[in-house]
Amino acid sequence: MTAWSDTREPLAMTHTREGWIASDDVRLRYVEWGPPNAPAIVALHGLRSFAYTWEPVALPLSRQFRVIALDQRGRGLSDWDPLRRYVTSQYVADLEQLVEVLGLRRFVLLGHSMGGATALVYASHHHARLAGLVIEDMGPGASTSSAGSDRIRRELAATPSWFATWEQAEAYWQRIRPGISLAARRARVQHGMMADRTGGLVWRHDAEGIAHARLHASAHQQVDLWPHVAAVRCPALLVRGADSDFLSLETAHAMSARNHCIQHREVAAAGHYVHDDNLPAFQAALHDFLSRRALPAWALGGGR
């Protein structure tokens, strides 16, 4: 298998494919880019995001990889969970179901924020499945005791439930995510909101249920990620936004010191939303990791 190369040729025509799985009677949508038989990358989004947040990351990869992004329960076009099981253990079970249904024998797992926590827990239990692991701005304590977690809790408590116009919705995202690109901001409106019968806009995701689960999580629902960090056995990349208020530099260093499988990379001019804030630098870090570390692991392990 040849290494990924950053060619300057135009992207080949890439057809987006969508599919559905069922996990505990909740229907979940996934989105795919790239050849169906290519080595697979499974991507997990953050708390209030959606599968298509990965599209700018997936398109350059789709020359060589099959990129699969999941609308996690309660987000995108996936069903809302009537029992509000918006917790890490359930997200891990959903991922296990996706892997089983799609028959993925060996793949790279990529997760941002909430998706990064899911990815770490999954990786600690499924060593043989993973050719590589990429964690975007997530680590122990980040979601419970950081300035960024406090910011997110304030945002959840104060999130409007309705907007009169698309322009108002875009202005909301610009206010709370001033660092992300125009394209990323508009994608959040396009894929994260929908028109209601009044002509205004409401959230596609289960805003109330997700906020309740995040703001009122019990102690047993808060996962200590340190044992999972220590248990990772595949090549792993931890990408931190240099300006992140969520994952501290000290914690990132401690993660790579605790487990030498984990390589730590800082991305300048990026906060917690690294691939939204500085897409070219995030792509460069990811592509370097895939070429140097994950592809050799695939070649040794076989399978797709």
C-alpha positions in Angstrom: 0.0 0.0 0.0 1.4 3.4 -0.9 1.6 6.3 1.5 -0.9 9.1 1.2 0.5 11.9 -0.9 -0.6 15.6 -1.0 -1.0 15.9 -4.7 -2.1 19.2 -6.3 -4.3 17.4 -8.9 -8.0 18.2 -8.8 -10.1 15.9 -6.6 -11.7 13.0 -8.5 -15.5 13.1 -8.5 -16.5 11.8 -5.1 -20.0 10.5 -4.5 -21.4 10.8 -1.0 -23.2 7.8 0.2 -25.6 7.6 3.1 -26.8 4.6 5.1 -28.6 3.6 8.3 -28.1 1.2 11.2 -30.2 0.4 14.2 -28.8 0.5 17.7 -31.1 -0.3 20.6 -34.1 0.7 18.4 -32.6 4.1 17.5 -32.0 4.6 13.8 -28.6 6.2 13.1 -27.5 7.7 9.8 -23.9 7.5 8.6 -22.3 9.2 5.7 -19.4 7.9 3.5 -16.9 9.3 1.1 -14.3 7.4 -1.0 -14.1 3.9 -2.5 -16.1 1.3 -0.6 -13.2 -1.2 -0.5 -10.5 1.2 0.6 -9.0 1.3 4.1 -11.6 2.8 6.4 -11.6 5.8 8.7 -14.5 6.1 11.1 -15.1 9.7 12.3 -17.1 10.7 15.4 -18.2 14.3 15.9 -18.6 16.4 19.0 -21.5 17.3 21.3 -23.6 19.5 19.1 -22.2 18.6 15.7 -23.1 16.1 12.9 -21.6 13.7 10.4 -21.1 16.4 7.7 -18.7 18.3 9.9 -16.1 15.9 8.6 -16.7 16.6 4.9 -13.8 19.1 4.4 -11.5 16.5 6.1 -12.9 13.6 4.2 -12.8 14.9 0.7 -9.0 15.0 0.3 -8.7 11.6 2.0 -11.3 10.1 -0.3 -8.7 9.5 -3.0 -7.3 6.7 -0.9 -9.6 6.0 2.1 -13.2 5.2 2.8 -14.3 7.8 5.4 -17.4 7.0 7.4 -18.9 9.6 9.6 -21.8 8.8 12.0 -24.6 11.2 13.0 -24.5 10.2 16.6 -27.9 9.6 18.3 -29.9 12.7 18.7 -27.9 14.6 16.0 -28.2 15.2 12.3 -30.8 12.9 10.7 -30.4 10.2 13.4 -33.3 9.5 15.7 -33.6 11.3 19.0 -33.3 8.9 21.9 -36.6 8.8 23.8 -34.7 7.7 26.9 -32.1 10.4 26.5 -29.2 8.0 26.7 -26.7 10.6 25.6 -23.7 9.1 27.5 -20.3 7.7 26.6 -21.3 4.1 27.2 -24.2 4.3 24.7 -22.1 6.1 22.1 -19.5 3.3 22.4 -22.3 0.7 21.9 -23.5 2.6 18.8 -20.0 2.6 17.4 -19.7 -1.1 18.1 -22.9 -1.7 16.2 -21.7 0.4 13.2 -18.5 -1.5 13.0 -20.4 -4.8 13.2 -23.0 -3.9 10.6 -20.4 -2.5 8.1 -18.1 -5.5 8.7 -15.0 -3.3 9.4 -12.2 -5.6 10.4 -9.5 -3.0 10.8 -9.8 0.8 10.6 -8.6 4.2 11.9 -10.8 5.8 14.4 -11.1 9.7 14.6 -13.0 11.6 17.2 -13.4 15.2 18.2 -14.3 16.3 21.7 -17.3 14.0 22.8 -16.4 11.8 19.9 -12.8 11.7 21.2 -13.9 10.4 24.5 -15.9 7.6 22.7 -12.9 6.8 20.6 -10.6 6.5 23.6 -13.0 4.2 25.4 -13.5 2.1 22.3 -9.8 1.9 21.6 -9.0 0.6 25.1 -11.3 -2.4 24.5 -10.8 -3.2 20.8 -7.0 -3.2 20.2 -7.2 -5.6 17.2 -9.7 -3.5 15.3 -7.7 -0.3 15.1 -4.8 0.5 12.8 -4.7 4.0 14.3 -6.5 6.4 16.6 -6.8 10.2 16.2 -8.1 12.3 19.1 -9.0 15.9 18.4 -8.8 18.1 21.5 -10.1 15.7 24.2 -8.5 14.2 27.2 -9.0 13.3 30.9 -10.8 16.1 32.8 -11.4 18.2 29.8 -15.2 17.8 29.8 -15.6 18.2 33.5 -13.0 20.6 34.9 -11.8 23.0 32.2 -12.6 26.6 31.2 -13.9 25.1 28.0 -16.3 22.8 29.7 -17.6 25.7 31.8 -18.1 27.7 28.6 -20.0 24.8 26.9 -22.3 24.4 29.9 -23.1 28.1 29.8 -23.8 27.9 26.1 -26.1 24.9 26.6 -28.0 26.7 29.3 -28.5 29.8 27.2 -29.0 28.3 23.7 -32.0 29.8 21.9 -34.6 27.2 20.8 -35.7 29.2 17.7 -34.4 31.7 15.2 -36.5 33.9 12.9 -34.1 33.7 9.9 -31.1 31.9 8.6 -29.1 35.1 9.1 -29.9 35.1 12.8 -28.8 31.5 13.1 -25.5 32.2 11.4 -25.0 35.2 13.6 -25.5 33.0 16.6 -22.7 30.6 15.5 -20.5 33.6 14.6 -20.9 34.9 18.2 -20.1 31.7 20.0 -17.6 30.3 17.6 -15.7 33.4 16.3 -12.7 31.4 15.3 -14.2 29.0 12.8 -14.3 29.6 9.1 -17.2 31.0 7.2 -17.7 27.6 5.5 -17.7 25.8 8.8 -20.2 28.3 10.3 -22.5 27.9 7.4 -22.3 24.1 7.5 -23.4 24.3 11.1 -26.5 26.2 10.1 -27.2 24.0 7.0 -26.8 20.6 8.7 -27.7 21.6 12.3 -30.9 23.5 11.8 -34.2 23.1 9.9 -37.2 25.2 9.1 -40.4 24.8 11.2 -44.0 25.5 10.2 -43.7 29.1 11.2 -40.9 29.8 8.7 -38.4 30.1 11.5 -35.5 27.7 12.3 -35.2 25.1 15.0 -32.4 22.6 15.9 -32.1 19.3 14.2 -30.4 17.8 17.2 -32.2 17.0 20.5 -31.1 20.2 22.1 -33.1 19.8 25.3 -32.2 16.1 25.8 -28.5 16.6 25.1 -28.3 19.7 27.3 -30.1 17.9 30.1 -27.7 14.9 29.8 -24.6 17.2 29.8 -25.7 19.5 32.5 -27.1 16.9 34.9 -24.7 14.0 34.4 -24.4 11.8 37.5 -21.0 10.8 38.9 -21.2 7.3 37.4 -21.9 8.7 34.0 -18.7 10.8 34.0 -15.9 8.6 32.5 -12.4 8.7 33.9 -10.4 8.7 30.7 -7.0 8.0 32.2 -7.3 4.2 32.3 -8.4 4.3 28.7 -5.5 6.5 27.7 -3.1 4.0 29.4 -4.8 1.1 27.6 -4.4 2.3 24.0 -2.2 -0.1 22.1 -2.4 1.2 18.5 -0.5 4.1 16.9 -2.3 7.3 18.2 -2.3 11.0 17.4 -3.5 13.6 19.8 -4.3 16.9 18.0 -4.6 19.9 20.3 -5.6 23.4 19.3 -2.9 25.7 20.6 -5.5 28.1 21.8 -7.8 25.5 23.3 -9.7 26.3 26.5 -10.8 22.7 26.7 -7.8 20.4 26.7 -4.8 21.9 28.6 -1.3 21.6 27.2 -0.3 20.0 30.5 -2.9 17.2 30.1 -1.8 16.7 26.5 1.8 16.3 27.5 0.7 14.0 30.3 -1.3 11.8 27.9 1.7 11.2 25.6 4.0 10.7 28.6 1.6 8.1 30.1 1.4 6.2 26.9 4.2 6.3 24.3 1.8 5.0 21.6 0.3 8.6 21.7 2.0 11.2 19.6 1.0 14.8 20.5 0.7 17.6 17.9 -0.2 21.2 18.5 -2.1 23.2 15.8 -1.5 26.9 15.8 -4.3 29.4 15.3 -6.9 26.9 16.6 -9.0 26.4 19.7 -11.1 23.5 20.7 -12.7 23.1 17.2 -9.4 22.4 15.5 -10.5 21.2 12.1 -13.0 24.1 11.9 -10.5 26.7 13.1 -7.4 25.7 11.0 -8.4 23.0 8.5 -5.1 23.0 6.5 -2.9 22.5 9.6 -5.3 19.8 10.9 -5.2 18.0 7.6 -1.4 18.2 7.5 -1.1 16.6 10.9 -3.7 13.9 10.1 -2.2 13.1 6.7 1.3 12.8 8.2 0.1 10.5 10.8 -1.8 8.3 8.4 1.3 8.0 6.1 3.9 7.4 8.7 2.1 5.4 11.4 -1.3 4.2 10.5 -0.6 2.8 7.1 2.3 0.6 8.3 0.0 -0.7 11.0 -2.6 -1.5 8.4 -0.1 -3.3 6.2 1.0 -5.5 9.2 -2.5 -6.2 10.4 -4.3 -6.8 7.1 -7.9 -6.3 6.5 -9.8 -3.2 5.8 
